[in-house]
Amino acid sequence: MKVAGIDVGLKFCKLAVIGDGLSYIGDYKKDELASVIAVGIDAPLSLPKTGMLRECEKKLLKLGIRLFPSGAPFFRPIVSRGMEIAEELRKEGIKVFEVYPYATRVFMGIAPNAKKKTRRGLSEIRKEIGKFVKIPELTHDEIDAVISALTVREFLLGRGFVLRGEDGEIILPRGKELISQEID
């Protein structure tokens, strides 16, 4: 099973492809997605019906996961780019999921308190990801792409769940912090 993760940015997007191991890491190129069955996109793939937050984001907040609101004006260009990429991939027959790497780090115990934009935090995260897939030295955007792919893999292997709302959904891994209660 080959899956991928995309970290969406305005100027560039990073792509990670995972099969038996990490087979590609770098700039987003559609030709690198050959034989990939599913992709996790690190960006909201819908906008809230009203207000700044979608229902699935409110559920994440209830779980103690901080986030940028998808309806915030500063974040809308990322949301638009993520939705555009998702549509392109769906047309290619690839299953697309919205993921949130920070939430995955929390649920899988991948250095949840580390700050990815510091050298030390990035090192901690890299070390913990190594328990799931061997990776070289990566930027924080590349790490988010790898974590996005890991999220999809865990979900497709039956070790994940969906936070649904009327206006969107996010997949998450069960990991170390198994959620036993229903999330309303």
C-alpha positions in Angstrom: 0.0 0.0 0.0 1.4 3.3 -1.1 0.1 6.5 0.5 1.2 10.2 0.5 1.0 13.3 2.5 1.0 16.9 1.3 1.9 19.9 3.4 0.2 22.8 1.7 1.9 26.2 1.4 1.3 29.3 -0.6 4.6 29.4 -2.4 5.3 25.6 -2.4 3.9 22.4 -1.2 5.9 19.4 0.2 5.1 15.8 -0.6 6.0 12.6 1.2 5.2 9.1 -0.3 5.3 6.1 2.0 5.1 2.4 0.9 7.3 0.0 2.7 9.3 3.0 3.8 9.7 6.6 2.7 10.0 6.5 -1.1 9.8 10.2 -1.9 10.2 13.4 0.0 10.4 16.8 -1.7 8.4 19.3 -3.6 4.8 18.4 -4.6 4.9 16.8 -8.1 1.8 14.9 -9.3 4.0 12.4 -11.2 5.4 11.2 -7.9 1.9 10.0 -7.0 2.0 7.0 -9.3 0.4 4.0 -7.6 -0.5 6.0 -4.5 -4.0 5.0 -3.3 -4.7 7.8 -0.9 -3.4 11.2 0.1 -3.6 13.2 3.4 -3.7 16.9 2.9 -2.5 19.2 5.7 -5.0 22.0 5.1 -8.7 22.4 5.6 -10.6 21.0 2.7 -13.8 23.0 3.4 -14.9 26.3 4.9 -17.2 26.8 7.9 -20.9 27.2 7.1 -20.9 30.1 9.6 -18.3 31.8 11.8 -14.6 30.9 11.9 -14.6 27.2 12.9 -16.0 24.1 11.3 -17.7 21.6 13.5 -14.8 19.1 13.2 -12.5 21.9 14.4 -14.7 22.6 17.4 -14.4 18.8 18.2 -10.6 19.0 18.0 -10.6 22.0 20.4 -12.7 19.9 22.8 -10.0 17.3 22.6 -7.4 19.9 23.6 -5.9 20.3 20.1 -5.1 23.9 19.2 -5.5 25.0 15.6 -5.8 27.8 13.1 -9.6 28.4 12.3 -10.3 27.6 8.7 -12.5 30.6 8.4 -9.9 33.1 9.4 -9.1 35.6 6.6 -5.3 35.0 6.9 -5.8 31.2 6.5 -8.2 31.3 3.5 -5.5 31.2 0.8 -4.2 27.9 2.3 -7.7 26.5 2.5 -8.3 27.4 -1.2 -5.0 25.8 -2.3 -5.7 22.7 -0.3 -9.2 22.4 -1.8 -7.7 22.9 -5.3 -5.1 20.1 -4.8 -7.8 17.8 -3.4 -10.0 18.3 -6.4 -7.1 17.6 -8.8 -6.3 14.4 -7.0 -9.9 13.2 -6.9 -10.1 13.6 -10.6 -7.0 11.3 -10.9 -9.0 8.7 -8.8 -6.9 9.2 -5.7 -8.8 9.1 -2.3 -8.2 12.3 -0.4 -8.4 13.0 3.3 -7.9 16.1 5.4 -5.3 15.5 8.1 -3.8 17.6 10.9 -0.2 16.6 11.7 -0.1 18.3 15.1 -3.1 16.3 16.2 -1.5 13.1 14.8 1.6 13.9 16.9 -0.5 14.2 20.0 -2.5 11.0 19.4 0.6 9.0 18.4 2.9 10.4 21.0 5.3 11.9 18.4 6.9 14.6 20.5 3.6 16.5 21.0 5.2 19.2 23.1 8.1 19.9 20.7 8.1 23.1 18.7 8.6 22.1 15.1 10.2 25.5 14.1 13.1 25.1 16.6 16.1 23.0 15.9 15.7 21.0 19.1 12.0 20.5 18.6 12.5 19.4 15.0 15.1 16.9 16.2 12.8 15.5 18.8 10.0 15.1 16.3 12.4 13.5 13.7 13.5 11.0 16.4 10.0 10.0 17.3 8.9 9.6 13.6 11.8 7.2 13.2 9.8 4.7 15.3 7.3 4.6 12.4 9.3 5.2 9.3 13.0 5.9 8.7 13.6 9.5 7.5 16.6 11.7 6.7 17.1 15.2 8.0 14.0 17.2 7.0 12.5 20.6 7.2 9.4 21.1 9.3 7.2 21.3 6.2 8.6 17.9 5.0 8.0 16.5 8.4 4.4 17.6 8.2 4.1 15.9 4.8 5.5 12.6 6.3 3.2 12.8 9.3 0.2 13.4 6.9 1.1 10.2 5.1 1.5 8.3 8.3 -2.0 9.5 9.4 -3.5 8.1 6.2 -1.6 4.8 6.6 -2.9 4.4 10.2 -6.4 5.3 9.1 -6.5 2.8 6.2 -5.0 0.1 8.4 -8.1 0.5 10.7 -6.2 2.4 13.4 -7.9 5.7 13.1 -11.1 7.6 13.3 -13.0 10.4 11.7 -14.0 13.7 13.3 -17.1 14.6 11.3 -19.1 17.8 11.1 -21.7 19.1 8.7 -19.1 21.2 7.1 -16.0 18.9 6.9 -14.1 16.0 8.4 -10.6 15.2 9.6 -9.1 11.8 9.9 -6.9 11.0 13.0 -4.9 8.0 14.2 -5.9 6.3 17.4 -2.3 5.8 18.5 -1.3 5.9 22.2 -4.2 8.0 23.3 -7.1 5.8 22.2 -10.4 7.7 22.3 -13.0 5.5 24.0 -15.8 7.9 24.2 -18.0 9.1 21.4 -17.1 12.7 20.3 -20.2 14.8 19.7 
